[in-house]
Amino acid sequence: MKEIAVKEIAATARRPAGLKYSLPFFDDRDRCPVRFDNRHAARKRGRPGPIAFDHWRRFGDDQLVPYKFIDAETLIGDFFEAIDAHLPPELRVGA
């Protein structure tokens, strides 16, 4: 999925905020170096079962980083901050 998607759902233990989201960022080579996602449980190679629902994923090095959802405003800010870190210096916020 190459688009930002957010859906309101019934709150559960795995998604206590009642949101299901996927926020991908694709670079000019169609790679996805940043994705904030809780649409599905993250899996890590070599480990049985999912490790987390809220996770931040970097596809370039296949690194999964747990993400603690606070609120939608914080999620958006964290997402854009992560994108900024992947941009060339001249394109970063405040450049």
N, C-alpha and C positions, 0 to 999 in steps of 0.2 A: 504494500500500500504506500503510495507516494503522496498522500495528502494528510493534512492534520484532521483528525477525527476525534470528537468528544461526544459521548452519549450519556445521558442521565439514566441511571439504573437504580434498582432497589439497593440500599446499603446492605453490605454483607461483612462478615469478619475479614474477608480478603480485600474488599473495597469499601471501607467504612465511610468514605465521603460520598458514595453513591454515584461515582463517575467512572466511566470506562474510557480511556484515552490512548491515543497514539500520536506523538508529535515527532515526525521524522524530518531530518535536514539532509538534502542531497547536494553534493558538490557539483562542479561543472563536468566531472567525469562520470556522473550518475552513480556515485558511491554514496553510502549513507554513513558518515562518520559519527553522527549524533542521532540518537533516538531516545525519547522518554516515552515509556510504554507501560501500560498495565492491562492491555487487552487480553493477554494470555500469560500464563505462568512462565517465567524464564527457566530455562534449563541450561546446565553447564556440562560440557563434555566430561565424562568420567564420573559424574555424580548421578545417582538414581533419583528420579523425581524432580519436581520444580524446586527452585531455591527462593523465589519471591514473585509476587505479582507486580508490585511497584518496583520498577527497575529503570536504570539509565544504562543504555547500551552503546558502546563504541564498536562499530563493525570493523574498523581498520585493524584492530588488534584483538578482536573477538572478546573484549573485556566487558563483563557485566558488573555493574556497580549498583548496589541497592539504593533505592531512592525513597525517602520518607516523604510522602505527600502531606503537605500542610494545608494548602488551599490553592485555588485555581490561579490567583494572582502570583503566588510564589512559584508555582510550576512554570508559568509563562516566563517569568523573570529568569529562572534557572535555565530554561531551555535556550533563551536568547543569549545568556551569558556563555553557555557551552558552545553555541554556534560561533560567537565572537572569537573564542579561543582557537577555532579552526580556520578563521579567515586570515588572509595575508595582512600584515600590519597596517598597510595603507587603507584597508577596507574596514578595520575595526572601529567600533563606536568610539568617538572622541579622537579619531586620528586626524 
